Amino acid sequence: QGGIDDVGLGVLFGLELYRYEFSALLMHAEHLEAVYGVGPHTISVPRIRKADDIDPSTFDNGIDDDTFAKIIACIRIAVPYTGMIISTRESQKCRERVLQLGISQISGGSKTSIGGDAHPKNESEEDTAQFEVTDRRTLDEVLKWLMELDYVPSFCTACYREGRVGDRFMAICKEQQIHNFCHPNALMTLKEYLEDYASPETKKVGEDVIKNELAKLADKKIAPVLNENLEKISQGQRDFRF
């Protein structure tokens, strides 16, 4: 009603009975769909984690890894069009497992402390951390790991910048046409990362990923434009999008 196009939902699992939270989350998604025709753009699935003044073992409603994986799988089935987010609260092992169950957005190199990104070596970081980060790998390490698992990392924000939000985004997504935007945009934003930030090892893996993905392109109209843009990126130009 206030004019916000996209909404992200999420429950901090462990505060209440997980069956109640899970049901309420899906009911909220169903309500948004029924009333506004636009379900949640994303759903996050954080769990209670250790922090300076929090001991997760004191919460009676905590969930184990198997239950957590089951929740993620059920959300993916119930809300197939939504992006699903998992943070560095979870370990590498846990994140690798749930990537196969429907998680589509993953963080890397995150800081939860005040000024953590501006002052990464600040000794007082742990004093202001929102929670303990379990997966402490760098962004570059996470990117390389994802590609070695046969995923294509994407830094794309094209839909927001092109105004493909709200009902416009949902229409494309539910008609299963979003891949025509996401796939080429993923390759171009990955190429930018490889050129500007990647370690030599990650760049080598990434270039192979891009080459392999180009061979899979089904839309022959997109292919020549994408190849041209990738070449321009290698020459220093930036910010291409479909």
PLY file of the C-alpha trace (Angstrom):
ply
format ascii 1.0
element vertex 242
property float x
property float y
property float z
element edge 241
property int vertex1
property int vertex2
end_header
0.00 0.00 0.00
2.97 2.27 0.58
4.32 1.65 -2.92
7.04 -0.88 -2.14
7.37 -3.21 -5.13
9.24 -6.14 -3.61
9.18 -7.74 -0.18
11.61 -10.17 1.40
10.42 -12.54 4.11
12.35 -14.49 6.71
12.12 -16.17 10.09
14.89 -16.40 12.69
14.38 -20.08 13.39
14.88 -21.06 17.02
12.81 -18.37 18.74
9.50 -20.23 18.46
8.30 -23.69 17.49
9.65 -24.20 13.99
6.43 -25.77 12.69
4.51 -22.65 13.70
7.12 -20.33 12.15
7.26 -22.38 8.95
3.47 -22.37 8.57
3.23 -18.65 9.31
5.93 -17.90 6.74
4.04 -19.75 4.00
0.74 -18.17 5.04
2.36 -14.74 4.74
3.61 -15.60 1.25
0.17 -16.87 0.28
-1.46 -13.70 1.62
0.83 -11.42 -0.41
0.10 -13.47 -3.52
-3.66 -13.45 -2.96
-4.04 -9.77 -2.07
-1.38 -8.10 -4.21
-0.60 -10.70 -6.85
3.05 -10.50 -5.89
4.60 -13.04 -3.55
7.91 -12.57 -1.72
10.89 -11.67 -3.88
13.15 -13.50 -1.41
12.90 -15.72 1.66
15.76 -15.88 4.18
16.31 -18.81 6.56
18.58 -17.72 9.45
18.94 -19.81 12.62
19.82 -18.73 16.16
23.61 -18.56 16.40
26.09 -17.82 19.17
26.70 -14.13 19.89
28.30 -12.14 22.68
25.27 -12.45 24.95
23.48 -15.43 23.36
23.97 -19.13 23.96
21.90 -21.07 21.37
21.69 -24.11 23.66
19.44 -22.15 26.04
16.74 -21.90 23.36
14.35 -24.85 23.49
13.18 -24.41 19.90
16.50 -24.80 18.11
16.54 -26.95 14.97
19.13 -29.48 13.84
20.73 -29.66 10.40
18.33 -32.28 9.04
15.25 -30.28 10.07
16.82 -27.14 8.67
17.41 -28.84 5.30
13.84 -30.15 5.26
12.45 -26.64 5.91
14.46 -25.23 3.02
13.34 -27.98 0.65
9.68 -27.49 1.61
9.87 -23.71 1.14
11.37 -24.23 -2.30
8.51 -26.54 -3.29
5.83 -24.26 -1.84
7.22 -20.97 -3.21
9.10 -22.01 -6.37
9.54 -18.50 -7.77
11.25 -16.90 -4.76
14.95 -16.32 -4.24
16.18 -18.14 -1.14
18.99 -16.68 0.95
21.46 -18.29 3.35
24.13 -16.36 5.23
27.57 -17.02 6.70
25.83 -18.01 9.94
25.97 -21.51 8.48
29.06 -23.65 7.91
30.52 -24.51 4.52
29.25 -28.09 4.89
25.70 -26.97 5.69
25.64 -24.39 2.90
26.87 -26.91 0.34
24.06 -29.28 1.33
21.23 -26.76 1.08
22.45 -25.27 -2.21
21.15 -28.52 -3.71
17.75 -28.04 -2.07
16.79 -24.61 -3.35
19.07 -21.91 -1.93
19.83 -19.40 -4.70
21.58 -16.53 -2.90
24.63 -16.92 -0.69
26.94 -14.46 1.05
30.71 -14.53 1.28
33.27 -12.60 3.28
30.51 -11.10 5.42
31.10 -8.88 8.45
28.37 -8.53 11.08
30.18 -6.00 13.26
29.85 -2.21 13.25
32.23 -0.87 10.60
33.36 -4.40 9.81
33.69 -3.81 6.08
35.25 -0.37 6.42
37.78 -1.54 9.02
38.21 -5.30 8.44
41.21 -5.65 10.77
39.62 -3.86 13.71
40.48 -5.84 16.84
37.18 -4.91 18.49
35.15 -6.52 15.69
33.92 -9.39 17.84
32.70 -6.94 20.50
30.06 -5.54 18.12
29.32 -8.61 15.98
25.63 -9.33 15.52
26.43 -13.05 15.63
29.39 -15.33 15.11
30.22 -15.99 11.46
30.70 -19.72 10.89
31.84 -19.65 7.26
34.86 -17.33 7.43
36.15 -17.80 3.89
36.87 -14.79 1.71
34.55 -13.83 -1.14
37.15 -15.09 -3.61
37.29 -18.46 -1.88
33.51 -18.74 -1.89
33.35 -17.86 -5.61
35.93 -20.49 -6.52
34.16 -23.09 -4.36
30.79 -22.39 -6.03
32.27 -22.71 -9.51
34.01 -25.96 -8.60
30.57 -27.23 -7.53
29.27 -26.37 -11.04
27.35 -23.25 -10.03
27.56 -19.94 -11.90
28.06 -17.09 -9.39
26.21 -13.89 -10.27
26.50 -10.33 -9.01
23.57 -9.18 -11.12
21.24 -6.37 -10.00
19.80 -5.73 -13.47
16.14 -6.30 -12.64
16.16 -3.62 -9.95
17.99 -1.18 -12.19
15.74 -1.88 -15.18
12.56 -1.60 -13.13
11.73 -5.30 -13.43
10.27 -5.47 -9.93
7.00 -6.38 -8.27
4.37 -7.75 -10.64
6.67 -7.17 -13.64
9.34 -9.41 -12.14
6.85 -12.03 -10.98
5.26 -12.32 -14.43
8.63 -13.05 -16.05
9.62 -15.40 -13.24
6.42 -17.42 -13.17
6.43 -17.76 -16.96
9.92 -19.26 -16.57
11.48 -16.56 -18.74
13.73 -15.05 -16.09
16.58 -17.35 -17.13
16.88 -15.36 -20.37
17.95 -12.39 -18.24
19.69 -14.11 -15.33
22.02 -16.37 -17.30
23.70 -13.77 -19.55
23.75 -11.19 -16.75
25.41 -13.73 -14.45
28.16 -14.37 -16.99
28.82 -10.67 -17.54
28.93 -9.79 -13.83
31.12 -12.82 -13.17
33.45 -11.64 -15.94
33.69 -8.20 -14.29
34.60 -9.82 -10.97
37.24 -11.99 -12.60
38.81 -8.98 -14.32
38.75 -6.64 -11.32
39.05 -8.69 -8.14
39.71 -12.41 -8.61
42.86 -14.25 -7.63
44.73 -15.89 -10.55
43.43 -19.31 -9.49
39.81 -18.15 -9.30
40.12 -16.28 -12.59
41.28 -19.43 -14.37
38.35 -21.46 -13.00
35.93 -18.64 -13.85
37.08 -18.26 -17.44
36.49 -21.99 -17.95
33.00 -21.65 -16.45
32.12 -18.79 -18.80
33.42 -20.70 -21.81
31.38 -23.78 -20.90
28.23 -21.75 -20.24
28.51 -19.93 -23.57
28.42 -23.30 -25.29
25.08 -24.06 -23.60
23.26 -20.90 -24.73
19.99 -21.86 -26.37
18.94 -18.36 -27.48
20.97 -17.57 -30.60
19.88 -13.91 -30.48
21.49 -13.42 -27.08
24.76 -15.21 -27.89
26.36 -12.63 -30.26
25.46 -9.69 -28.01
26.75 -11.52 -24.95
30.02 -12.46 -26.64
30.52 -8.87 -27.75
29.86 -7.54 -24.24
32.23 -10.07 -22.67
34.97 -8.92 -25.03
34.28 -5.28 -24.13
34.51 -6.16 -20.43
37.91 -7.74 -20.99
38.95 -4.44 -22.61
37.91 -2.42 -19.57
34.29 -1.45 -20.23
31.70 -2.18 -17.53
27.99 -2.28 -16.66
26.30 -4.26 -19.42
22.95 -5.92 -18.79
19.99 -7.58 -20.44
0 1
1 2
2 3
3 4
4 5
5 6
6 7
7 8
8 9
9 10
10 11
11 12
12 13
13 14
14 15
15 16
16 17
17 18
18 19
19 20
20 21
21 22
22 23
23 24
24 25
25 26
26 27
27 28
28 29
29 30
30 31
31 32
32 33
33 34
34 35
35 36
36 37
37 38
38 39
39 40
40 41
41 42
42 43
43 44
44 45
45 46
46 47
47 48
48 49
49 50
50 51
51 52
52 53
53 54
54 55
55 56
56 57
57 58
58 59
59 60
60 61
61 62
62 63
63 64
64 65
65 66
66 67
67 68
68 69
69 70
70 71
71 72
72 73
73 74
74 75
75 76
76 77
77 78
78 79
79 80
80 81
81 82
82 83
83 84
84 85
85 86
86 87
87 88
88 89
89 90
90 91
91 92
92 93
93 94
94 95
95 96
96 97
97 98
98 99
99 100
100 101
101 102
102 103
103 104
104 105
105 106
106 107
107 108
108 109
109 110
110 111
111 112
112 113
113 114
114 115
115 116
116 117
117 118
118 119
119 120
120 121
121 122
122 123
123 124
124 125
125 126
126 127
127 128
128 129
129 130
130 131
131 132
132 133
133 134
134 135
135 136
136 137
137 138
138 139
139 140
140 141
141 142
142 143
143 144
144 145
145 146
146 147
147 148
148 149
149 150
150 151
151 152
152 153
153 154
154 155
155 156
156 157
157 158
158 159
159 160
160 161
161 162
162 163
163 164
164 165
165 166
166 167
167 168
168 169
169 170
170 171
171 172
172 173
173 174
174 175
175 176
176 177
177 178
178 179
179 180
180 181
181 182
182 183
183 184
184 185
185 186
186 187
187 188
188 189
189 190
190 191
191 192
192 193
193 194
194 195
195 196
196 197
197 198
198 199
199 200
200 201
201 202
202 203
203 204
204 205
205 206
206 207
207 208
208 209
209 210
210 211
211 212
212 213
213 214
214 215
215 216
216 217
217 218
218 219
219 220
220 221
221 222
222 223
223 224
224 225
225 226
226 227
227 228
228 229
229 230
230 231
231 232
232 233
233 234
234 235
235 236
236 237
237 238
238 239
239 240
240 241
